[in-house]
Amino acid sequence: MKKINLAITGCMGRMGSQIIKSAKKDQNFKITALTENKRINRKINGIAIDLNTYKTFKKVDLIIDFTVPKCTFEILKIALKLKKRVVIGTTGFSKKEESLIEKYSKKIPILKAGNMSLGINLLMYLTEIASGSLGKKFLSKIFEIHHKHKKDFPSGTALMLAKGIATGKKKNFHNIIGKKYLNKKTFPYSNRINFNSVRKGEIIGEHEVKFSSGKEIITLNHEAFDRALYSEGALSAAKWLMTKKPGLYSMRDLMNFK
């Protein structure tokens, strides 16, 4: 099998560094380009760190992007011009930005996921089933913990899980988002979905969805112990996306959930 020429953006970040490690172990990939949003005069594994430019991405087959929304759109503009596939793990997009990504996907294949873990995506699927099955009598809330360096809250994964709840209830996701708490010991259920985000230590990621009727509580949870599960998921997404036509895909498509 021909190796996939891979570009990794945000290569010095936590996820970028981890994807480099995982890609080096995967014979399906050849790391062709590494980028950051500012000029850095150094090399990683013999590859110079470049800026996000047409020249940098010209010879790659696919770009994996774990950066920030502003940077993601710089990359998408170039990818559109060069007809390159993009796997997006960046989080924190606004509703307007989400719509813009959909427009880009009409011309190039894009797989976007707030979390690349196969386990988390299974959790989202189970959340959707539980939400639909339990009905109106059950209120829900989402709790998540990440390392102290993570800036956005709720996490992209927590928002993914909220979308699962909304889909199960056949409700508009944006209309049922409740309060967003940070570092609270406790937080309430409500008719909307409330979030509590804790930032401490070097915790990779813990997510918990709770449903309560007032008489019983159902809990679905996932705990990550190794950041490699995200990078390996991103590489699985990259391999899968190589055979796809233009469109906006998710890990749910990769895992063939209905």
matplotlib code that plots the C-alpha trace (Angstrom):
import matplotlib.pyplot as plt

x = [0.0, 1.2, 2.0, -0.1, 1.9, 0.8, 0.8, 0.5, -0.4, 0.2, 3.0, 4.5, 1.3, 0.2, -1.8, 0.5, 3.4, 1.4, 0.3, 3.9, 4.8, 1.9, 2.4, 6.1, 4.9, 2.3, 3.6, 0.7, 2.0, 4.9, 5.2, 5.8, 5.0, 5.0, 3.6, 3.1, 1.4, 4.7, 8.1, 10.2, 13.8, 14.1, 13.4, 11.5, 12.8, 14.7, 11.6, 11.7, 8.7, 7.0, 4.2, 0.8, 1.3, 0.4, 4.0, 4.0, 0.8, 1.3, 2.9, 0.8, -2.3, -4.0, -3.8, -4.5, -5.4, -5.5, -5.0, -7.5, -10.4, -8.6, -5.7, -8.1, -9.7, -6.4, -5.6, -9.0, -8.6, -5.4, -6.7, -9.7, -7.4, -5.2, -8.0, -6.5, -8.4, -8.5, -9.1, -10.2, -9.7, -9.8, -12.6, -14.3, -16.0, -19.0, -22.3, -21.3, -17.9, -19.6, -21.7, -18.6, -16.9, -20.0, -19.5, -15.9, -16.9, -18.9, -15.7, -13.2, -13.5, -13.4, -13.7, -14.4, -14.7, -14.5, -12.9, -11.1, -11.4, -13.4, -14.6, -15.9, -17.7, -19.3, -20.3, -21.9, -23.9, -25.0, -25.9, -28.2, -29.9, -30.3, -31.7, -34.3, -35.3, -35.6, -37.9, -39.0, -39.1, -35.3, -33.2, -29.5, -26.2, -22.6, -19.4, -15.9, -12.3, -9.2, -5.6, -5.0, -3.6, -6.9, -8.4, -11.8, -14.8, -17.0, -14.7, -15.5, -16.2, -18.8, -20.5, -20.5, -22.2, -24.7, -25.5, -26.1, -28.7, -30.3, -30.6, -32.1, -34.7, -35.3, -34.5, -32.3, -28.9, -28.4, -31.8, -31.2, -27.8, -27.9, -25.4, -21.7, -19.9, -16.1, -14.5, -17.6, -17.9, -21.6, -24.0, -27.7, -29.9, -32.3, -34.7, -31.7, -28.2, -25.9, -22.1, -19.4, -15.8, -12.9, -9.4, -6.6, -3.3, -2.4, -5.6, -6.0, -9.8, -12.8, -16.4, -19.7, -23.3, -26.0, -29.7, -32.0, -35.7, -35.5, -36.0, -33.0, -29.8, -28.2, -24.6, -22.5, -18.8, -15.4, -11.9, -8.8, -5.4, -3.2, -3.2, -2.2, -5.9, -6.7, -3.8, -4.4, -8.1, -7.0, -4.8, -7.7, -9.8, -7.1, -6.9, -10.7, -11.0, -8.6, -11.2, -14.1, -15.7, -16.2, -18.5, -18.5, -17.9, -17.6, -16.1, -19.7, -19.4, -16.1, -17.6, -20.6, -23.2, -26.7]
y = [0.0, 3.5, 5.5, 8.5, 11.8, 13.5, 17.1, 17.7, 21.2, 22.6, 20.1, 21.4, 21.2, 18.4, 16.6, 17.5, 15.9, 12.8, 12.4, 12.6, 9.8, 7.6, 8.3, 7.3, 3.8, 3.4, 2.1, 3.6, 7.1, 9.3, 12.6, 15.1, 18.4, 19.9, 23.3, 26.0, 29.4, 31.2, 30.7, 28.3, 27.6, 23.9, 20.4, 17.4, 14.1, 15.9, 17.8, 21.6, 23.3, 25.4, 28.0, 27.0, 27.9, 26.6, 25.4, 23.5, 21.5, 21.1, 17.6, 16.1, 13.9, 14.8, 17.3, 16.5, 19.7, 20.1, 23.8, 26.7, 27.8, 30.8, 28.6, 25.8, 28.2, 29.4, 25.7, 25.0, 27.9, 26.3, 22.8, 23.9, 25.5, 22.4, 19.8, 18.2, 16.1, 17.4, 15.7, 18.3, 17.7, 21.4, 22.4, 25.7, 26.6, 29.0, 28.1, 30.3, 28.6, 25.2, 26.2, 27.5, 24.1, 22.5, 24.7, 23.7, 20.1, 20.4, 20.7, 18.5, 15.5, 16.6, 14.5, 16.6, 15.3, 16.9, 13.7, 11.1, 8.3, 5.3, 4.8, 8.4, 8.1, 4.9, 6.8, 9.5, 6.8, 5.3, 8.7, 9.3, 6.0, 6.6, 10.1, 8.9, 5.9, 7.6, 10.4, 13.7, 12.6, 12.4, 15.5, 15.4, 17.1, 16.6, 16.7, 16.7, 17.0, 18.0, 19.1, 22.6, 23.7, 23.3, 26.7, 26.1, 24.9, 22.9, 20.6, 19.7, 16.2, 17.5, 19.4, 16.3, 14.4, 17.2, 16.8, 13.1, 14.1, 16.6, 14.1, 11.5, 14.0, 15.2, 18.8, 21.5, 21.3, 25.1, 25.5, 23.2, 24.3, 25.3, 26.9, 26.3, 26.0, 25.9, 24.1, 23.7, 20.8, 20.3, 21.6, 21.1, 19.2, 21.4, 21.3, 22.2, 20.6, 22.0, 21.5, 21.5, 21.6, 21.0, 21.9, 20.5, 18.6, 16.7, 14.7, 13.5, 13.5, 12.2, 12.6, 11.7, 12.0, 11.7, 11.2, 11.7, 11.2, 12.2, 8.6, 7.1, 8.2, 6.6, 7.4, 6.9, 7.6, 7.4, 7.9, 8.3, 7.1, 7.6, 10.5, 8.0, 6.8, 10.3, 10.3, 6.7, 7.6, 10.6, 8.3, 5.8, 8.7, 9.8, 6.3, 6.1, 9.5, 8.8, 6.8, 9.3, 11.8, 15.5, 15.7, 16.3, 13.1, 12.2, 9.3, 8.0, 7.5, 5.7, 3.4, 2.7, 3.7, 4.2]
z = [0.0, -0.9, 2.2, 3.0, 2.9, 6.1, 7.3, 11.0, 12.1, 15.6, 15.6, 18.9, 20.8, 23.0, 20.4, 17.5, 19.4, 20.1, 16.5, 15.4, 17.8, 16.7, 12.9, 13.2, 14.4, 11.7, 8.4, 6.5, 7.0, 5.9, 7.8, 5.0, 6.6, 10.2, 10.8, 13.5, 13.3, 13.8, 12.4, 14.5, 13.5, 14.4, 13.0, 14.4, 13.2, 10.4, 9.2, 9.3, 11.0, 8.4, 8.4, 7.0, 3.3, -0.1, -0.7, 2.6, 1.9, -1.9, -1.7, 1.1, 0.8, 4.0, 6.9, 10.5, 12.4, 16.2, 16.6, 17.3, 15.1, 13.5, 12.4, 11.2, 8.8, 7.5, 6.8, 5.2, 2.7, 1.5, 1.6, -0.5, -3.2, -3.3, -2.9, 0.2, 2.7, 6.3, 9.7, 12.2, 15.9, 16.8, 19.2, 20.2, 16.9, 17.0, 15.3, 12.3, 12.0, 12.1, 9.1, 7.3, 7.7, 6.2, 3.1, 2.8, 3.0, -0.2, -2.1, -0.1, 2.3, 5.9, 9.0, 12.1, 15.7, 19.1, 20.3, 18.2, 20.8, 19.6, 23.2, 23.5, 20.2, 21.4, 24.6, 22.5, 20.6, 23.9, 25.3, 22.3, 22.8, 26.6, 26.0, 23.5, 25.6, 29.0, 27.8, 29.3, 33.0, 33.1, 33.3, 32.3, 33.0, 31.9, 34.0, 32.6, 33.9, 31.9, 32.6, 33.9, 30.5, 28.6, 27.9, 26.5, 28.5, 28.2, 26.3, 22.7, 23.9, 26.5, 23.7, 21.5, 24.3, 24.7, 21.0, 21.7, 24.4, 22.1, 19.2, 21.5, 22.6, 19.0, 20.2, 18.7, 20.4, 20.7, 22.3, 25.2, 26.3, 29.9, 32.3, 32.0, 35.3, 36.0, 38.9, 40.9, 43.5, 42.7, 40.0, 39.4, 36.9, 34.9, 32.0, 29.9, 29.8, 32.4, 32.3, 35.0, 33.8, 36.1, 35.2, 37.3, 37.2, 34.1, 33.7, 30.1, 30.1, 32.1, 30.9, 32.6, 31.5, 34.1, 33.7, 36.7, 37.3, 40.9, 41.9, 40.1, 38.4, 35.3, 34.7, 31.5, 31.7, 30.0, 31.4, 29.2, 30.6, 27.5, 25.0, 22.3, 22.0, 20.5, 18.1, 17.0, 16.5, 14.3, 12.2, 11.8, 10.7, 8.2, 6.6, 6.4, 4.8, 2.0, 0.2, 0.6, -1.6, -0.6, 2.5, 6.2, 8.1, 11.8, 13.8, 13.9, 10.1, 10.5, 13.2, 11.0, 13.7, 12.3]

ax = plt.figure().add_subplot(projection="3d")
ax.plot(x, y, z, "-o")
ax.set_aspect("equal")
plt.show()
